[in-house]
Every structure is written in structure tokens, then in C-alpha cells.
Amino acid sequence: MQAPVSRSPRRWLIGLLILLLVAVLAWWLWPAEADKAPKAGGRPGFGGSAEAVPVRVEPARKQDFPLYYKALGTVTATNTVNVRSRVSGELVKIHFQEGQQVKAGDLLAEIDPRSYRIALQQAEGTLAQNQAQLKNAQIDVARYKGLYQEDSIAKQTLDTAEAQLAQFQGLIKTNQAAVSDARLNLEFTQIRAPISGRVGLRQLDLGNLVAANDTAAIAVITQTQPINVAFTLPETELATVLERYRTGASLPVEAWDRAESKQQATGVLASPDNQIDTSTGTLKFKARFENRDQALFPNQFVNVRLLADTLKQVVVAPAAAIQFGTDGTFAYVVNADNKISVRPLKVGPSDGEQSVILDGLAAGDRLVLEGTDRLREGTVVEVVEDSSQVPAGPGQQLQGKDSDSAAQPADAAKAGA
């Protein structure tokens, strides 16, 4: 029973030594593991620095800036005609297809012409009858003049013959007018296109009785080549447009679809209206489009873009970089030492993506696009390459997204901090 008792203190001593060894080893290795862990406040992939704020930047540029004015427009046909019959009768023939392009003078439909041919023949017969009487009256006047010169008849007889001749001459003119009217009515039985354009859907079928100038049109023709777009602009935007229009400049106008994703046609400004609408404070304009591909239809709604002017070599900045605060408009500019400078700006026209900077920036200034919520004057930032691959400016370090050496820019940022 003495052997187990002698071995128990030895085991206890060996176990205590092992625990001490493990404790010493853990204490020795703890600082190295702590150094390898990211520091508090650091963001993996952005340099791991607690002081530097990761941002995306884009430089301001100097370039030509097209000044567009946008408006909602309505497409209107150059001419619209409701084709109606000018005589009454039965519709016996239709010579057009719905949606067909026709030229001025093309035959569209026919009214039963038989009654009008008869009326023309009657008028021509009456004219021939009165022409014969006129000829007889002319012979009588010539005979009476000879007899009067021989003093064989009284002057009253000659005067009566001359008066009868004048009556027949007037009657002949009336008969000729009746013949022309009957011939014109006969021509009206053939309904022709008054203008060139596209024929709409047919509104009357064969066999219908139509009346002269009936309210129901046989068809509607719209002239769509060229075609117009009517739109309005507020009076605050009129100065530039009217100034260039009065000089005779041709102002381009673009027509876009409702979603403003597809340009449908390009035209020119045709004319402005002669007065401003006092209820809306806008002036109406009309633009003309050739519409050769028939992309525009009458009564269609389009988004209009009028190129009022082109600003030459102005400083342009991304609209996303422009900030608005209680002190006005400003932008965060990254200096060469990667520190932030707050610049007050005077902003000019904008197209939604780019804005003209009238004062406050120069070409090449790097503007912060993302990461502005933690920025103040003098804040140290870490510039991260954006998706547009903006070229690096002076003192700028770029970090590639897919590069295997992404840790090198991060180490450089730590060293600079």
C-alpha cells in the first residue's frame, strides 16, 4: 500500500509544471497574435487605418457643355383633313387601303355619278338651244341694221332686235355657268385626296348614302412628313433660346420616348408663339421633324430636349459630388496630401449627371463622390479606385479591386498616417 502513495505527489508535480509551461507559452505568443489582428475601427480592404476615411473620387474636367432645356411635348400633324363628299349619293367604290400613304390628287372613293351625268347633259342641251336662238338674234340685228340704213324700218324695230340679242347673250352665260356647275358636280363624284399623307381607318362602307358635307367623314388624312412637336418652356429659360433664334441660328431639338431611354427623332426649332400664357408663365414653341422613318405619330407624347447653346471650355463636375448645406453649395476636394478641403461652389446649368461650376473649382480637382458622411475640413482620406478607372492625380494611391498586391497600397497608407 506504500507504492501508490509515493507516486501521487510526483504526478501532481508533473501536472503543475505542464500548466506553468502552457501559461508561459501563451503569455509569450499573445502579443504577436494581437499585432496580426485588425486594429479597432479598421475596415478590411480599405487599408485597415483608423484615421484614414475611404472615399471614391472623380476629377473635375474642362470641356464643352451642351445646354439642354427639357419639356413635355405633343406631336401634331402638319395638316389634318377630314375627307367628306361634296355631293350626295351612294358610295359605290373605295380605292384606298387603311393606313395607306397617298399623294395629293389620288382617287380615294366614288359616288354614283349617273344622276350628275344626266344633269350635265340637260345643262348642255339648254346651252345648245339658247346658242341657236342667239345666232338667229345676231342675224336679225344685222338685217335690221341694213334696212334701217336704207330707211326701210323704224329705229324702234332695230332697238328691239338689239335688246333681244343682248338677252340671249346673257342667257348663254347663264347656261354656260350651269354646264360648268353640272360638270363640277360630276367631278365631285370622284373623291380625291386634298393633301399628301397617311389615310386613317375607313369610317364609311360601300353602299352607304352620303350627303354633301356630311358630318361623317369617309376617312381622315394626316400629313406626317414633315411633322411638328408642340412644347412649352418657362419664361425664365427664354432669354438664351430667343436670342439665338432671332439671330437665325438653327436650334436642334430631340424627341425621346416617355421613359427617356430611346431617342426617336431629331429636328429643328420652327417658331415660337407670339405671347406668353399668363396662367402658366410659359411660351409655346413648335419644332419640325422630317419623320422619314414614321417614328412619330400625331397626338403622341414625347420628351423634348432643346439644345439652346453650347458652353465652350467650362469646368464641369459630377452632380453626385455637389453637396448642399446651411452655408450653401460646396464640395469635398481631396488635396495632394490626401486631406479634405471644403470648397464653396457657384453652380451653373446641370443635366442631372454633370454640372457646370462657375466658381470654386479648377480642372483636375479631385472631388469626393462616396464616403462624405464622415468628412470634415482636414480629414485624412484613403482614395479607392472607382469603377470608372479614374487616372491617379498627384500624390494619389489607387487600390485595384482584383489585384493580388492590394495590401501594398494599404501599407503605404499606414506609413503615411
C-alpha positions in Angstrom: 0.0 0.0 0.0 3.1 2.4 0.2 3.9 2.5 -3.6 0.7 4.2 -4.8 1.0 6.9 -2.0 4.6 7.7 -3.1 3.6 8.1 -6.8 0.7 10.6 -6.2 2.8 13.7 -5.2 5.0 13.1 -8.3 2.1 13.1 -10.7 0.8 16.3 -9.1 4.1 18.0 -9.5 4.4 17.0 -13.2 0.9 18.3 -13.9 1.8 21.6 -12.2 4.9 22.0 -14.3 2.9 21.4 -17.5 0.4 24.1 -16.6 3.1 26.6 -15.9 4.7 25.8 -19.2 1.5 26.3 -21.1 0.9 29.6 -19.3 4.4 30.9 -20.1 3.9 29.9 -23.8 0.5 31.6 -24.0 1.9 34.8 -22.5 4.9 34.7 -24.9 2.7 34.2 -28.1 -0.1 36.7 -27.2 1.4 40.0 -28.4 2.3 38.5 -31.8 -1.3 37.3 -32.4 -2.6 40.7 -31.2 -0.4 42.5 -33.7 -1.8 40.4 -36.5 -5.4 41.2 -35.7 -7.0 44.3 -37.4 -7.0 47.5 -35.2 -10.2 48.8 -33.8 -12.1 50.9 -36.3 -10.3 49.5 -39.3 -12.1 48.2 -42.4 -10.6 45.2 -44.3 -10.0 46.0 -47.9 -9.7 49.8 -47.2 -6.2 49.9 -45.6 -7.2 49.0 -42.0 -6.4 52.5 -40.8 -8.4 54.0 -38.0 -7.7 57.6 -39.1 -8.0 57.5 -42.9 -11.6 57.6 -44.3 -12.0 55.5 -47.6 -13.6 57.6 -50.4 -14.2 57.4 -54.1 -13.2 60.4 -56.2 -13.6 61.8 -59.7 -11.8 64.8 -61.1 -13.4 68.0 -62.4 -12.9 68.5 -66.1 -12.8 71.4 -68.5 -14.9 70.7 -71.6 -17.7 71.9 -73.8 -21.1 71.6 -72.1 -24.3 71.3 -74.2 -27.0 73.3 -72.6 -30.3 71.4 -73.0 -33.8 72.5 -72.0 -36.2 69.7 -71.3 -40.0 69.8 -71.8 -43.0 67.6 -72.4 -44.2 67.8 -76.0 -47.2 66.7 -78.1 -46.8 65.5 -81.7 -49.1 67.3 -84.1 -49.6 66.6 -87.8 -48.6 69.3 -90.2 -52.1 69.1 -91.8 -55.1 67.1 -90.9 -58.1 66.7 -93.3 -61.5 65.0 -92.8 -62.3 63.7 -96.3 -66.1 64.3 -96.9 -68.2 64.1 -100.0 -69.2 67.4 -101.7 -72.2 65.8 -103.4 -74.9 63.5 -102.3 -75.3 59.9 -103.5 -74.4 56.3 -102.9 -70.9 55.3 -102.2 -70.0 52.8 -104.9 -66.2 52.5 -104.9 -63.4 52.8 -102.4 -59.8 53.0 -103.8 -57.7 53.2 -100.7 -56.4 50.8 -98.0 -56.5 51.8 -94.4 -53.1 53.2 -93.3 -52.0 53.8 -96.9 -49.7 56.7 -97.9 -51.4 58.8 -100.6 -50.4 61.7 -102.6 -52.5 64.9 -103.3 -54.9 64.1 -106.1 -55.1 60.3 -105.6 -58.6 58.8 -106.1 -60.0 57.7 -102.8 -63.7 56.9 -103.4 -66.5 57.3 -105.9 -70.2 58.4 -105.6 -72.7 57.1 -108.1 -72.3 59.5 -111.0 -75.3 58.7 -113.2 -77.6 61.4 -112.0 -74.9 64.0 -112.3 -74.1 62.9 -115.9 -77.8 63.4 -116.7 -77.8 66.9 -115.1 -74.7 67.8 -117.2 -76.4 66.6 -120.4 -79.5 68.7 -119.6 -77.4 71.8 -119.0 -75.5 71.2 -122.2 -78.8 70.8 -124.1 -80.2 74.1 -122.8 -77.0 75.8 -123.7 -77.2 74.5 -127.3 -80.8 75.6 -127.6 -80.1 79.1 -126.5 -77.0 79.3 -128.6 -79.2 78.7 -131.7 -81.6 81.5 -130.6 -78.6 83.8 -130.1 -77.4 83.1 -133.6 -80.8 83.9 -135.0 -80.9 87.1 -133.0 -77.5 88.1 -134.4 -78.8 87.6 -137.9 -81.9 89.7 -137.2 -79.8 92.6 -135.8 -77.5 92.5 -138.9 -80.6 92.5 -141.2 -82.3 95.3 -139.4 -79.2 97.5 -139.4 -79.2 97.3 -143.3 -82.8 98.1 -143.5 -82.5 101.0 -141.1 -79.7 102.5 -143.2 -82.0 102.3 -146.2 -84.7 104.0 -144.1 -87.0 101.0 -144.7 -87.8 100.3 -141.0 -88.2 102.4 -137.9 -85.5 102.9 -135.3 -87.6 101.1 -132.7 -87.5 97.9 -134.6 -83.7 97.8 -134.7 -83.5 98.7 -131.0 -85.9 95.8 -130.1 -83.7 93.4 -132.1 -80.5 94.6 -130.4 -82.1 94.2 -126.9 -83.2 90.7 -127.7 -79.7 89.9 -128.8 -78.3 91.1 -125.5 -80.8 89.0 -123.6 -79.7 85.9 -125.5 -76.0 86.7 -124.8 -76.7 86.9 -121.1 -78.8 83.7 -121.2 -75.8 82.0 -122.9 -73.5 83.0 -120.0 -76.1 81.6 -117.5 -76.3 78.3 -119.5 -72.5 78.1 -119.6 -72.3 78.5 -115.8 -75.0 75.8 -115.4 -72.9 73.5 -117.6 -69.8 74.2 -115.6 -71.6 73.6 -112.3 -73.0 70.3 -113.6 -69.6 69.2 -114.8 -68.0 70.2 -111.4 -70.6 68.1 -109.5 -69.8 65.2 -111.8 -66.1 65.6 -110.9 -67.0 65.7 -107.2 -68.4 62.2 -107.5 -64.7 61.2 -107.6 -63.4 62.0 -104.2 -59.6 62.7 -104.3 -57.0 63.3 -101.6 -56.6 67.0 -101.0 -53.2 66.6 -99.4 -50.4 64.0 -99.2 -50.3 61.9 -96.1 -51.4 58.8 -94.4 -55.1 57.6 -94.6 -56.6 56.6 -91.3 -59.2 53.9 -90.7 -62.2 53.9 -93.0 -65.4 55.3 -91.5 -67.9 54.5 -94.2 -68.5 51.3 -96.2 -69.7 50.7 -99.7 -73.4 51.2 -100.3 -73.9 54.0 -97.7 -75.7 57.1 -98.8 -73.7 60.2 -98.2 -74.8 63.8 -98.1 -72.9 66.8 -99.2 -70.6 68.0 -96.4 -71.9 65.2 -94.1 -70.6 65.1 -90.5 -69.4 61.6 -91.0 -66.1 61.7 -92.9 -65.1 58.9 -95.3 -61.6 59.0 -94.0 -59.0 61.2 -92.2 -55.7 62.1 -93.8 -52.8 63.3 -91.7 -49.6 64.8 -93.1 -46.8 63.2 -91.1 -43.8 64.1 -93.3 -42.7 66.6 -92.0 -44.4 66.5 -88.6 -44.5 69.0 -85.7 -44.0 68.8 -82.0 -45.5 71.5 -79.7 -44.0 72.1 -76.3 -43.6 74.9 -73.8 -40.7 76.5 -71.9 -40.9 78.6 -68.7 -40.2 82.3 -69.2 -37.1 82.0 -67.1 -35.4 79.9 -69.9 -36.5 82.1 -72.8 -33.6 84.6 -73.0 -31.0 82.2 -74.4 -33.4 80.5 -76.8 -35.0 83.6 -78.2 -31.6 85.4 -78.6 -30.2 82.6 -80.7 -33.5 82.1 -82.6 -33.5 85.8 -83.6 -30.0 85.6 -85.0 -31.2 82.9 -87.4 -29.4 80.0 -85.7 -30.7 76.5 -86.2 -31.5 75.1 -82.8 -31.6 71.2 -82.7 -34.5 69.5 -81.0 -34.6 65.9 -79.9 -37.7 63.8 -79.3 -37.4 61.0 -76.7 -39.8 58.4 -75.6 -41.7 58.5 -72.3 -39.0 56.7 -70.4 -36.3 59.0 -71.9 -34.4 55.8 -72.8 -34.6 56.0 -76.6 -34.2 58.9 -79.0 -37.0 58.7 -81.6 -36.3 61.7 -83.9 -34.2 64.8 -84.4 -35.5 68.1 -85.8 -35.1 71.8 -85.5 -36.9 74.6 -83.8 -39.5 76.0 -86.2 -41.1 79.0 -84.4 -42.2 80.4 -81.0 -45.7 81.6 -80.2 -46.4 85.4 -80.1 -47.4 85.6 -76.4 -46.7 84.1 -73.0 -49.5 82.2 -71.3 -50.2 84.2 -68.1 -51.8 81.3 -66.3 -48.6 79.1 -66.6 -45.9 81.6 -67.3 -44.7 79.6 -70.3 -44.2 80.2 -74.0 -45.3 77.7 -76.6 -42.8 76.5 -79.2 -43.1 74.3 -82.3 -40.3 72.1 -83.6 -40.3 70.4 -87.1 -39.1 66.9 -87.7 -38.7 65.2 -91.1 -40.0 62.0 -89.7 -38.8 59.9 -92.7 -39.0 56.7 -90.7 -42.5 57.4 -89.4 -41.3 57.2 -85.7 -43.6 60.0 -84.6 -47.4 59.8 -84.7 -49.9 62.6 -84.3 -51.1 63.2 -80.6 -48.1 61.2 -79.3 -46.5 62.4 -76.1 -42.7 62.8 -76.2 -39.9 64.2 -74.0 -38.3 67.2 -75.8 -34.7 68.2 -75.4 -33.9 71.6 -77.0 -30.2 72.4 -77.4 -30.2 76.0 -76.5 -26.5 76.7 -76.5 -23.1 75.0 -76.1 -20.9 76.5 -73.3 -17.3 76.4 -74.5 -14.5 75.0 -72.3 -16.2 75.3 -68.9 -15.3 73.5 -65.6 -17.7 70.5 -65.3 -18.1 68.4 -62.1 -20.1 65.2 -61.3 -23.5 66.2 -59.9 -23.1 63.5 -57.2 -20.1 65.3 -55.8 -22.0 68.6 -55.2 -23.2 68.9 -51.5 -25.8 71.2 -50.1 -25.6 72.6 -46.6 -26.8 75.5 -44.4 -23.9 77.7 -45.7 -24.7 77.0 -49.4 -23.4 74.6 -52.1 -20.0 73.0 -51.6 -17.8 70.0 -52.5 -15.2 67.9 -50.7 -11.9 68.2 -52.6 -9.0 65.8 -51.9 -5.7 67.6 -51.8 -2.3 66.2 -52.8 -1.6 65.2 -49.2 -4.9 63.2 -49.1 -6.6 65.7 -46.8 -10.0 67.1 -47.3 -10.7 70.7 -48.3 -14.3 72.1 -48.2 -14.8 74.3 -51.2 -17.8 76.6 -51.6 -19.2 76.5 -55.1 -21.2 78.6 -57.5 -23.1 76.1 -59.7 -24.5 76.8 -63.2 -26.6 74.7 -65.5 -26.8 70.9 -65.0 -28.0 67.9 -67.0 -28.5 65.7 -64.0 -25.2 63.9 -64.3 -22.8 66.8 -64.8 -23.0 70.4 -63.5 -21.2 73.5 -64.7 -19.1 75.1 -61.9 -19.0 78.8 -62.3 -16.7 79.4 -59.4 -14.9 77.3 -56.7 -13.2 74.6 -58.7 -10.5 74.1 -61.3 -9.9 71.4 -63.8 -8.2 68.4 -62.2 -9.5 69.0 -58.7 -10.4 65.6 -57.2 -14.0 65.5 -55.8 -15.4 63.0 -53.4 -18.3 61.0 -54.7 -18.8 58.5 -51.9 -17.9 58.4 -48.3 -18.9 62.1 -47.5 -20.7 61.3 -44.2 -17.5 61.2 -42.1 -15.6 64.1 -43.8 -14.7 67.4 -42.3 -12.1 70.1 -43.2 -8.7 68.5 -42.9 -9.9 64.9 -42.7 -7.3 62.4 -43.9 -8.8 60.1 -46.5 -7.7 57.0 -48.4 -8.6 57.2 -52.1 -10.1 54.0 -53.5 -10.2 53.4 -57.3 -13.8 53.6 -58.5 -15.4 51.6 -61.3 -14.7 54.2 -64.0 -10.9 53.8 -63.5 -10.2 57.5 -63.0 -6.5 58.2 -63.6 -4.5 58.9 -60.4 -3.7 62.5 -59.6 -0.6 63.9 -57.9 0.0 62.0 -54.6 -3.0 59.7 -55.1 -2.6 56.0 -54.4 -5.0 53.7 -56.2 -6.1 50.3 -54.9 -7.0 47.7 -57.6 -10.1 45.7 -56.9 -8.8 42.4 -58.3 -5.1 43.0 -57.7 -3.1 40.5 -55.7 -0.9 43.3 -54.3 -3.8 45.1 -52.7 -2.0 45.0 -49.4 0.8 47.3 -50.7 -1.4 50.5 -51.0 -2.8 49.7 -47.6 0.7 49.5 -46.1 1.6 52.8 -47.8 -1.4 54.4 -46.3 -0.4 53.2 -42.8 3.0 54.6 -43.3 1.7 58.0 -44.4 -0.6 58.1 -41.4 
